[in-house]
Amino acid sequence: GVHSLQDGVQASQCDYPGVVAVILPVNGAVFCSGIRINGVLYLPEICGAGIDFALEDFPLMMVYGEGDKNVTIPMYSKGTYVDGVFQMTIPEPMVTDCNSEAILYNSSMTIDETTCQIAGYGGNIAELTKIYDGVLNAAPITKSTSASCCQMIYKSLNNEEQGLITDTTTPLNCVSSSASVCGMGDLGDPVYCTNTLGERVVMGLAASAPCYSGNTFVLHDLTDRSPIFKFGLST
């Protein structure tokens, strides 16, 4: 099923640069969340695998900007994997609005770890299928304090949670939240932290879905393995 970001609160797309939703045009269901950077769509591995399968049968749609703009992803489109993250060139130019493209963290930045949040297009309660409604939800996150805990979460991905990470060298981190990623619809939710310039920059993408508020879940690390935000699986 396609579920939701449990216990999130409604947020403005203007405040979370580059966040997107991939939806099924046939019924409007949210397939995954992700980000766009320099005309490229970024999704976690599990979403990339699903997209490859879906595009053999029908096109998909990427919704972006303030939630009211979209681009069709044609059938048979292909992407690549970089450090376990699925990347696909967006096939059309995009219209500019308050929701600019995402900014990735880099080592020249200083971030305030008390500002970190996760955002995505699932609903704020768990439901069997989340139909896209343009509502972005967000929730605060904290770093996992235990690498051993993160290792256990990673091992559980294919047993108890919706998740898929086939390459054990993929850089990963773990975070906890008062909310919970709860299914395919919010896999790929970006994690943002604010830097000293006041910019929300992306640190990672949700890669697992424990579906219990307060639990720890795994992120694809998009910090280039920065020790500043390293508390999980990879070194």
C-alpha positions as CSV (number, residue, x, y, z in Angstrom):
1,G,0.0,0.0,0.0
2,V,0.9,3.6,-0.3
3,H,0.9,5.2,3.2
4,S,1.9,8.5,4.8
5,L,4.1,10.6,7.1
6,Q,2.3,9.9,10.3
7,D,1.9,12.8,12.8
8,G,3.5,15.4,10.4
9,V,2.1,18.9,10.2
10,Q,1.1,20.8,7.0
11,A,4.0,22.9,5.6
12,S,4.6,25.4,2.8
13,Q,6.4,24.1,-0.3
14,C,8.2,27.5,-0.4
15,D,10.1,26.5,2.7
16,Y,11.4,23.1,1.4
17,P,13.4,23.6,-1.8
18,G,13.2,20.9,-4.4
19,V,10.8,18.5,-2.8
20,V,8.7,16.5,-5.3
21,A,6.2,13.7,-5.5
22,V,6.1,11.0,-8.1
23,I,2.5,9.9,-8.6
24,L,0.5,7.3,-10.6
25,P,-1.5,9.2,-13.2
26,V,-4.2,6.5,-13.4
27,N,-5.4,7.2,-9.9
28,G,-3.3,10.0,-8.5
29,A,-1.7,7.8,-5.8
30,V,1.6,9.0,-4.4
31,F,4.3,6.6,-5.4
32,C,7.3,8.2,-3.7
33,S,8.7,11.5,-2.6
34,G,12.1,12.9,-3.6
35,I,14.0,16.0,-4.7
36,R,15.1,17.7,-7.9
37,I,18.6,19.2,-8.3
38,N,19.9,20.7,-11.6
39,G,17.2,19.1,-13.6
40,V,17.7,15.6,-12.1
41,L,15.2,13.6,-10.0
42,Y,16.7,11.9,-6.9
43,L,14.9,9.0,-5.3
44,P,15.9,6.1,-2.9
45,E,16.8,2.8,-4.3
46,I,13.5,1.1,-3.6
47,C,11.6,3.8,-5.5
48,G,14.0,3.6,-8.4
49,A,13.4,-0.2,-8.6
50,G,9.6,0.5,-8.6
51,I,9.8,3.1,-11.2
52,D,11.8,0.9,-13.6
53,F,9.0,-1.7,-13.2
54,A,6.1,0.7,-13.6
55,L,7.5,2.5,-16.6
56,E,7.3,-0.7,-18.6
57,D,3.5,-0.4,-18.4
58,F,2.6,3.2,-18.1
59,P,4.1,6.7,-17.7
60,L,4.4,8.4,-14.3
61,M,4.1,12.0,-13.2
62,M,6.5,14.2,-11.1
63,V,4.7,17.0,-9.3
64,Y,6.9,19.9,-8.2
65,G,7.1,23.5,-7.3
66,E,4.2,24.7,-5.1
67,G,2.5,21.4,-5.7
68,D,0.5,22.4,-8.8
69,K,3.1,21.8,-11.5
70,N,3.9,18.5,-13.1
71,V,6.2,16.8,-15.7
72,T,5.4,13.5,-17.4
73,I,8.0,10.7,-17.0
74,P,7.5,8.8,-20.3
75,M,7.4,5.0,-20.5
76,Y,10.8,3.3,-20.8
77,S,12.7,6.2,-19.3
78,K,15.8,5.1,-17.6
79,G,17.8,6.3,-14.6
80,T,21.1,5.4,-12.9
81,Y,22.2,4.6,-9.4
82,V,24.9,6.7,-7.6
83,D,25.8,5.5,-4.1
84,G,22.5,3.7,-4.0
85,V,20.4,6.8,-4.9
86,F,18.3,6.6,-8.1
87,Q,18.9,9.6,-10.4
88,M,16.9,10.3,-13.6
89,T,17.1,13.4,-15.9
90,I,13.8,15.3,-15.8
91,P,12.6,15.2,-19.4
92,E,11.1,18.7,-19.6
93,P,12.1,22.2,-18.5
94,M,10.5,23.3,-15.2
95,V,8.6,26.4,-14.4
96,T,10.1,28.6,-11.7
97,D,8.2,29.5,-8.5
98,C,8.9,29.9,-4.8
99,N,10.0,26.3,-4.6
100,S,13.5,26.3,-6.2
101,E,15.7,23.3,-6.8
102,A,17.1,21.6,-3.7
103,I,20.5,22.5,-2.3
104,L,22.7,19.6,-1.2
105,Y,24.8,20.0,2.0
106,N,28.5,20.4,1.4
107,S,31.5,20.5,3.7
108,S,31.9,24.3,3.5
109,M,28.5,24.7,5.3
110,T,27.8,24.9,9.0
111,I,24.4,23.5,10.0
112,D,22.2,23.8,13.0
113,E,21.3,20.3,13.9
114,T,18.3,21.5,16.0
115,T,16.6,22.7,12.8
116,C,16.5,19.4,10.9
117,Q,13.1,18.3,9.5
118,I,11.7,15.7,7.2
119,A,9.1,16.6,4.6
120,G,6.9,14.7,2.1
121,Y,3.7,14.4,0.3
122,G,2.0,11.6,2.3
123,G,-0.9,12.4,4.6
124,N,-0.7,13.1,8.3
125,I,-2.4,9.8,9.2
126,A,-1.7,6.3,7.9
127,E,-4.1,5.3,5.2
128,L,-4.2,2.5,2.7
129,T,-3.7,4.7,-0.4
130,K,-2.6,8.3,-0.3
131,I,-4.1,10.2,-3.2
132,Y,-2.1,13.3,-4.1
133,D,-3.7,16.4,-2.8
134,G,-0.9,18.9,-2.9
135,V,-0.5,19.0,0.9
136,L,3.2,18.8,2.0
137,N,3.7,17.6,5.6
138,A,6.8,18.0,7.7
139,A,8.1,16.9,11.1
140,P,11.3,17.4,13.2
141,I,14.0,14.8,13.3
142,T,17.0,14.0,15.5
143,K,20.1,12.0,14.8
144,S,20.3,8.4,16.0
145,T,22.6,8.2,19.0
146,S,23.7,4.6,18.4
147,A,25.5,3.2,15.4
148,S,24.6,-0.3,16.7
149,C,20.9,0.6,16.7
150,C,21.3,1.8,13.1
151,Q,22.9,-1.5,12.1
152,M,19.9,-3.3,13.5
153,I,17.4,-1.1,11.7
154,Y,19.4,-1.7,8.4
155,K,19.1,-5.5,9.0
156,S,15.4,-5.3,9.5
157,L,14.7,-3.5,6.2
158,N,13.7,-6.4,4.1
159,N,12.1,-8.3,7.0
160,E,9.8,-5.9,8.9
161,E,9.8,-2.6,7.0
162,Q,9.2,-1.4,3.5
163,G,12.8,-0.8,2.3
164,L,15.4,-2.0,-0.1
165,I,19.1,-1.4,0.0
166,T,21.0,-4.0,-2.0
167,D,24.5,-2.4,-1.9
168,T,26.0,-2.6,1.6
169,T,28.6,0.1,0.7
170,T,25.9,2.6,0.2
171,P,26.3,5.6,2.6
172,L,23.5,5.5,5.1
173,N,22.5,7.3,8.3
174,C,19.8,6.8,10.9
175,V,17.4,9.4,12.3
176,S,14.4,9.4,14.7
177,S,11.3,11.6,14.5
178,S,8.2,12.4,16.4
179,A,6.5,11.4,13.2
180,S,7.1,8.3,11.0
181,V,7.7,7.5,7.4
182,C,4.9,5.0,6.8
183,G,5.1,3.3,3.4
184,M,5.9,3.9,-0.2
185,G,4.3,7.3,-0.5
186,D,6.9,8.9,1.9
187,L,9.9,6.8,1.0
188,G,12.3,9.4,-0.5
189,D,11.2,12.2,1.9
190,P,14.1,14.6,2.0
191,V,15.7,15.6,5.4
192,Y,16.6,19.2,5.6
193,C,18.7,21.2,8.0
194,T,19.3,24.9,8.1
195,N,22.8,26.3,7.5
196,T,24.2,29.6,8.8
197,L,22.9,31.4,5.7
198,G,19.4,30.4,6.6
199,E,19.1,28.0,3.7
200,R,17.4,24.7,4.1
201,V,19.8,22.1,2.7
202,V,19.2,18.5,2.0
203,M,21.1,15.9,4.1
204,G,19.4,12.7,3.0
205,L,16.4,10.8,1.7
206,A,14.2,8.4,3.7
207,A,15.1,4.8,2.7
208,S,13.0,2.8,5.2
209,A,9.5,3.0,6.7
210,P,9.1,1.8,10.3
211,C,5.5,3.2,10.5
212,Y,5.7,3.9,14.2
213,S,6.1,7.5,15.4
214,G,9.3,7.9,17.5
215,N,11.1,5.0,15.8
216,T,14.5,5.2,14.0
217,F,14.6,4.9,10.3
218,V,17.4,4.8,7.6
219,L,18.4,7.6,5.3
220,H,20.4,7.6,2.1
221,D,23.2,9.9,3.1
222,L,23.6,12.8,0.6
223,T,26.3,14.6,2.6
224,D,29.2,12.9,0.8
225,R,29.8,10.9,4.1
226,S,30.4,14.1,6.1
227,P,31.5,13.4,9.7
228,I,29.4,16.3,10.8
229,F,26.2,14.3,10.1
230,K,27.6,10.8,10.4
231,F,26.1,8.7,13.0
232,G,25.0,5.6,11.2
233,L,26.1,2.7,9.1
234,S,28.9,3.8,6.8
235,T,32.3,5.4,7.5
